[in-house]
Amino acid sequence: MEPCGGGGRLRELRREAAEYYRGQRVPQRVEEALNALFPLCPTDLYGALANYLSTFSKAPVICKLAGRKVLDGVGKPTLEVEIYCTVKNYEKRICSAIMSSHSHVPENTSPEITEGDEKERNDTVTTAVEWVNESLNTMLRDLKPTDQCEIDKMLGEYFRKKVEEKKEIQKEEEEEAAPLSCAPSAPSAPSGKKKAAKPGKKTSSTERTLPPAEPIEPVLCGSLAIGGTSLAVAKAGATINDIPLYLHIALLKYNQDSPKEMTLPRPMITLLNCEKFSPAKLKLVKEVMLIPPAQLSLRQGIERVLDIQKEVMRLLEPAGKVPSPQLADSKKGKAHNTGKKAPPPALKRVSHLGCLITGWDNLEQPLLLMQTACNNIGLELGTDMCLAINCAAHELMDYVKGKYEILTGTFKSPDEMVDMYVELINNFPSITALVDPLRKEDRQQWNNICCALGSKCYLIAEDAATNISKIKIDQNMNVPMCSGVVLKYINQTKVSDLIEFTGLLDGQRHITILGSPDGESSDDSLVDLAVGLGARFIKLGGLSRGERVTKYNRLLAIEEELAKNRTLRSEANFEFPDFAEETQPGKEASDIIPPPEQDSLPPQLSQPALQVHSLPAQLPDNSTLT
């Protein structure tokens, strides 16, 4: 409402009020006049004036970036980026963001390689700190933190120039080393005999046609600065706009159209980490995860997972304290003892993923353990809780044999892997998702497994989606046929990249999973990113270790906030696409493996493994899953 008294009088009052905020006292006549115009108490009067005058101030702009080396949850160095903005002519610290670390080094790597990886990690963090404090600090000064797209474009261009500089340096080094390579080298031992096949040994066609592994994309030293700065800018933009980060991300994705309702991602909670290089035989399973059903709230689902985890820990007590795990009768809910007490695998320690580390001798053991734990506390696996398995098959390939080593000494070709998974899902229908069941290079087998199992469970690519900038080509995805992908915010990934790529996934009816890297930090921004981007699932690890529990707590806080604001939309039940109807035209029928009928299985496969009444220490030689 425009106060009476004329425009000239009001301008005079504003001028004299501004002098007051410069440290001069407002004349009494002005204060009396303002009280007449604004019938408020003095405190409210000056507050109203401050709010009114603040509308004429400049929008906050970035005045300084500060980068520093910190430690992540596993003790590795990583980058923290702080953003300072000029707010009403004062420099103010707005927020900070800590990047998580992601390592490609396998579990059984030699100490020399591990030491080299640690040195490389230190170098890339040191370089990232220099980029932030020097180049990026100057480049982003006086920009608005709310201009996320513009800033991300500048960051992308800066990174592209750094990549070109690196290539030029490598090219010069190769040219300098070229004359030395022409010098005659000492004769080496003949390698033909070592590579030649032994007499009588046949070379299978699988070995000849196995697609080679794609080389690991090199990580540019300092790339953490790009992702860390982009995330810090997003957090600063949310702070300036006085809204939560997840809402700020949603507004960026949907072009400033505020969503009326939001759906929370379902957590894929890791309960067991099956150590692939332990003395136990099983190598196929890396993680056994639990997914709470959609009818439960997040809090109810997490509490239910904690109950199952408590029962699993009881069943995994060392032999002699409690009986070995027995498969419970689903009708009575009580365990039955068949007389055979197989010693359970030893409980070693808590993984960096925040879950229990165990070793197994066959694929059925951890799955039967999950069912036993659920039955013992009155839950039905598949209805009251769903399973997901991270196979990490890319870590199992023996390139000499051209096969996957799923158990110690047991190998399967890519086609045999598809058959094995079909049988596994038939025997354990409670499995809702398989993560990385095959290498990303085995694209034909991905097609086959999607056609065979895509309508029964999610088939997720995680290893194939590590580098977002490499899997997006124009408007297509450079990933194998799958139900969805796991995206990780690492290295030079920018917030705009996630927004663009998740929009592409949504358009192609793929599900998006935001995944937590190996070396997590205490920064809980990943949860806000998942909520704002509309991810279907979020993969955070187990319910232990502070850097992971912090993210679960943030997820619970967002659920409470959305429920309080009445903007929380309930999630639908799992919906699996039918890949058989979406196959590419012209594909031969022989290229698609249909789901096998139960009656067509061999006699030894006709009895589901769920009918076993005890958890065996070792399956028979004709085990169906080995």
SVG drawing of the C-alpha trace seen along z (x, -y; Angstrom):
<svg xmlns="http://www.w3.org/2000/svg" viewBox="-2 -17 73 102">
<polyline fill="none" stroke="black" stroke-width="0.4" points="0.0,0.0 1.5,-3.4 1.7,-5.7 0.0,-9.1 1.8,-12.4 3.1,-12.7 6.1,-11.4 8.5,-14.2 7.8,-13.7 8.4,-10.0 11.7,-10.5 12.9,-12.8 12.0,-10.3 13.9,-7.6 17.0,-9.8 17.0,-10.7 16.4,-7.0 19.4,-6.0 21.5,-8.5 20.4,-6.8 21.8,-3.5 25.1,-5.3 25.4,-6.0 23.6,-9.3 20.6,-9.7 17.2,-10.2 15.7,-13.6 12.8,-13.3 10.4,-14.9 11.3,-12.2 10.7,-9.5 7.4,-10.9 6.4,-11.2 7.4,-7.6 5.5,-6.4 2.4,-8.2 2.9,-6.7 3.8,-3.2 2.0,-2.6 4.6,-0.1 6.7,0.2 10.3,-1.2 11.8,2.2 9.4,3.2 9.7,-0.2 13.5,0.0 13.1,3.7 10.6,2.7 12.9,-0.1 15.8,2.3 13.8,4.8 12.5,2.1 16.0,0.6 17.5,4.0 15.4,4.4 17.5,1.7 20.8,3.4 22.8,5.3 22.3,9.1 25.0,11.1 28.0,11.9 31.0,14.2 34.0,12.3 36.3,15.2 36.8,18.9 39.0,20.8 40.2,24.4 41.9,26.6 43.0,30.2 40.9,32.2 40.4,35.9 37.4,38.0 35.8,40.9 38.6,43.4 41.4,41.0 42.3,40.1 43.0,36.5 40.2,34.7 39.1,31.1 37.0,28.6 35.7,25.5 34.5,22.5 32.5,19.7 32.4,16.1 30.0,13.6 29.5,9.8 26.2,9.4 25.1,5.8 28.7,4.5 30.1,7.0 32.1,10.1 30.4,13.2 31.2,16.9 28.2,18.6 28.9,22.3 31.5,25.1 31.4,28.3 33.6,31.4 34.2,33.8 34.2,37.5 37.0,39.7 36.6,42.6 39.2,45.2 39.6,47.7 42.2,49.7 40.9,53.3 40.9,54.9 43.8,57.2 46.1,54.6 49.8,54.9 51.3,52.4 53.3,50.7 50.2,49.9 48.4,48.8 51.3,46.5 51.3,45.0 47.5,44.4 48.0,42.6 50.7,40.4 48.5,39.6 45.6,38.8 47.8,36.3 49.0,34.7 45.5,34.2 44.1,32.7 47.1,30.4 46.6,29.2 42.8,28.8 43.5,26.5 45.8,24.4 43.1,24.2 40.5,23.0 42.7,20.5 44.2,19.0 42.5,19.4 38.9,20.2 39.0,17.6 39.8,14.9 37.5,16.3 34.3,16.5 34.7,13.2 31.7,10.9 29.4,13.6 26.1,14.4 26.1,17.8 22.5,18.3 23.8,18.4 24.6,22.1 24.4,22.8 26.7,19.9 29.2,20.8 29.2,24.4 29.9,23.5 32.9,21.5 34.1,24.4 33.7,26.8 35.6,24.5 38.4,24.1 38.6,27.9 38.7,28.4 41.6,26.0 43.5,27.9 42.9,31.1 44.3,29.6 47.3,28.3 47.9,31.8 47.8,33.3 50.2,30.8 52.7,31.6 52.4,35.3 52.9,34.8 56.1,32.8 57.4,35.5 56.7,38.2 58.5,36.3 61.5,35.8 61.5,39.5 61.1,40.7 64.9,40.6 65.7,42.7 63.2,45.4 65.0,45.9 68.1,47.2 68.7,50.9 67.4,52.7 68.8,55.8 67.3,59.1 64.5,60.2 63.4,63.8 61.2,65.2 57.6,64.9 56.1,67.1 56.5,70.3 54.8,68.8 51.8,67.5 51.4,70.6 48.7,73.0 49.7,76.3 49.5,79.4 46.0,80.8 44.4,77.7 41.5,76.2 41.0,72.5 37.4,71.6 35.5,69.2 34.6,67.3 38.3,66.3 38.6,65.1 35.5,63.0 35.6,61.6 35.5,57.8 38.5,56.3 38.1,54.1 37.7,50.5 40.7,48.5 40.1,46.7 39.5,43.0 42.5,41.1 41.6,38.6 43.2,35.2 45.2,34.0 43.2,31.3 39.8,32.3 38.3,32.3 38.3,28.5 35.6,28.5 33.2,30.7 33.9,29.2 33.4,25.6 30.2,26.4 28.7,28.1 29.7,25.2 28.1,22.7 24.9,24.7 24.9,24.7 25.6,21.0 22.7,20.3 20.4,22.2 21.6,20.3 21.2,16.9 17.7,17.8 16.9,19.1 15.7,22.5 16.9,26.0 19.5,27.4 17.2,30.1 14.5,27.5 17.2,25.3 18.3,28.3 14.7,29.1 14.1,25.5 17.2,25.6 16.1,28.9 12.5,27.8 13.4,24.3 12.3,22.5 8.9,24.2 8.4,25.1 7.3,28.7 4.0,29.1 5.1,32.5 8.3,34.4 9.2,38.1 12.0,39.3 14.5,41.9 14.3,45.3 17.5,46.3 19.5,49.3 21.1,50.1 24.1,52.4 24.0,55.0 26.8,57.4 30.0,56.7 31.2,60.0 34.9,59.7 35.9,60.9 39.5,61.8 38.9,63.5 39.8,67.2 36.1,68.0 35.2,69.3 32.4,66.8 33.6,64.0 30.4,63.0 28.7,60.9 30.3,57.7 27.3,56.2 24.0,57.6 21.6,54.7 18.1,54.3 15.4,52.1 12.5,51.2 9.1,51.5 7.3,48.4 4.4,48.7 6.8,47.9 8.0,44.4 11.8,44.0 12.0,44.0 10.0,47.2 12.1,48.8 15.4,47.9 14.2,49.2 13.2,52.5 16.6,52.8 18.2,52.2 16.1,55.1 17.3,57.4 20.9,56.3 20.6,57.1 19.3,60.6 22.0,61.1 24.7,60.2 23.2,62.7 23.3,65.4 26.9,64.7 28.1,65.1 31.2,67.4 30.4,71.1 29.8,72.3 27.9,69.3 24.7,69.8 23.6,72.5 24.5,71.9 22.0,70.0 19.0,72.2 16.4,71.4 13.2,70.5 9.9,72.1 7.9,69.3 4.6,70.6 5.8,70.9 8.5,68.3 10.8,70.6 14.2,72.0 14.5,75.8 17.7,77.7 18.4,80.6 21.3,81.9 24.0,80.4 25.7,77.4 27.8,75.8 30.2,73.2 29.1,69.7 31.7,67.5 33.8,65.5 32.8,61.9 35.9,59.8 35.2,56.1 33.1,53.3 33.7,52.3 34.4,48.8 31.0,49.0 29.5,49.1 28.5,52.8 29.6,56.2 32.3,58.0 31.8,61.7 33.1,64.5 31.0,67.3 31.5,70.5 28.5,70.3 26.0,67.8 23.0,69.3 24.5,68.8 24.2,65.0 20.7,65.1 19.5,67.8 21.0,65.9 18.9,62.9 15.8,65.1 16.5,66.7 17.0,63.4 13.7,62.0 11.7,65.2 13.1,65.2 11.7,61.7 8.4,62.4 9.1,60.7 8.6,62.1 11.5,61.5 10.2,60.1 7.1,58.5 8.2,56.9 11.8,56.3 13.4,56.6 16.9,57.7 19.5,56.2 22.9,57.6 25.9,55.7 27.8,58.3 30.6,56.0 31.2,58.5 33.9,56.3 36.2,57.3 35.8,61.0 36.9,61.4 39.9,63.7 41.1,62.4 43.3,65.4 40.4,67.8 37.9,65.2 35.5,66.1 34.2,64.8 35.5,66.5 32.4,66.5 33.8,69.0 37.4,69.9 38.2,72.2 34.7,71.9 34.5,70.0 31.5,69.0 31.3,67.4 29.2,64.2 26.4,66.3 26.6,68.8 26.4,65.8 23.0,64.8 21.7,68.4 22.9,68.3 21.2,65.0 17.9,66.3 18.1,69.3 19.0,67.1 16.0,64.8 13.7,67.8 15.0,69.3 15.1,66.0 12.3,63.8 12.8,61.4 15.9,60.0 14.6,56.7 17.9,55.4 21.1,56.7 23.9,54.1 26.7,54.7 25.8,58.3 28.1,58.2 31.0,56.0 29.9,53.0 31.7,54.4 29.5,57.5 26.7,55.5 25.0,58.5 24.7,60.3 23.3,57.1 20.6,57.2 19.9,60.8 19.7,60.5 17.4,57.4 15.0,59.4 15.1,62.4 14.8,60.6 14.0,57.0 10.4,57.5 11.3,59.2 14.0,57.0 16.1,53.9 19.3,54.4 21.6,51.6 24.8,50.4 27.2,48.8 30.7,49.3 29.5,48.2 28.4,44.8 31.4,43.7 32.4,40.9 29.2,38.9 31.0,36.9 31.9,40.1 28.5,41.8 26.5,38.9 26.9,38.5 24.5,36.0 21.1,37.2 22.1,40.9 23.7,42.9 26.9,44.7 25.9,47.5 24.7,51.0 20.9,51.8 19.8,51.6 17.1,50.5 19.0,47.6 22.4,46.3 24.2,45.3 25.6,41.8 28.4,40.6 29.4,37.0 33.1,37.2 36.1,35.5 35.0,33.0 31.3,33.7 29.2,30.6 25.7,30.0 24.5,29.0 25.9,32.3 23.7,34.2 20.7,32.1 21.1,32.7 21.9,36.4 19.0,37.2 16.7,35.4 18.0,37.6 17.4,40.7 13.9,39.6 13.1,39.2 14.4,42.7 12.5,44.2 15.6,45.2 15.8,45.0 18.4,42.8 20.3,43.9 22.6,41.5 25.5,43.5 28.0,42.9 31.7,43.2 34.1,45.5 35.7,42.7 32.8,40.7 33.0,37.4 30.8,35.8 29.1,33.6 25.5,34.7 24.8,32.8 24.5,36.1 21.1,36.6 19.8,33.2 21.0,33.9 19.2,37.2 15.9,35.6 16.1,32.5 17.0,34.6 14.1,37.0 16.3,40.1 14.4,43.4 17.0,44.9 20.0,43.7 22.9,46.0 24.7,44.8 26.3,47.9 25.5,49.4 24.1,48.0 27.5,47.6 30.3,45.0 29.5,41.4 30.0,40.2 27.3,42.5 24.9,42.3 25.0,38.5 23.4,38.9 20.7,41.2 19.9,38.7 19.7,36.0 17.3,38.2 15.1,38.6 15.1,34.8 14.0,34.1 11.2,36.6 10.0,34.9 10.2,31.4 8.2,32.5 5.6,34.2 5.2,31.1 4.8,29.0 2.4,31.6 4.5,31.8 5.6,35.4 4.2,37.7 4.0,41.4 6.0,43.6 4.5,46.2 5.5,49.8 8.4,51.2 7.6,51.0 9.9,53.0 10.0,52.3 9.4,55.0 12.5,55.0 11.2,57.8 8.7,55.4 11.3,52.6 14.0,54.5 15.5,52.9 13.9,53.8 15.7,56.3 17.2,58.2 17.1,61.9 15.1,64.0 18.1,66.1 19.7,63.0 17.1,62.8 16.9,65.3 13.3,65.6 12.7,66.3 12.8,70.0 9.7,71.9 9.9,73.7 8.8,77.0 11.6,76.8 14.3,76.7 16.5,79.8 15.4,82.1 18.1,80.9 16.9,77.3 13.2,78.0 13.3,77.7 13.8,74.1 16.7,73.5 14.3,71.8 13.1,75.2 16.4,76.0 15.9,76.1 19.5,75.3 22.2,73.1 24.9,75.4 28.6,74.8 29.1,76.1 26.8,77.0 27.0,80.3 29.2,80.7 26.2,80.4 25.2,77.1 22.8,75.2 24.5,71.8 28.1,72.7"/>
</svg>
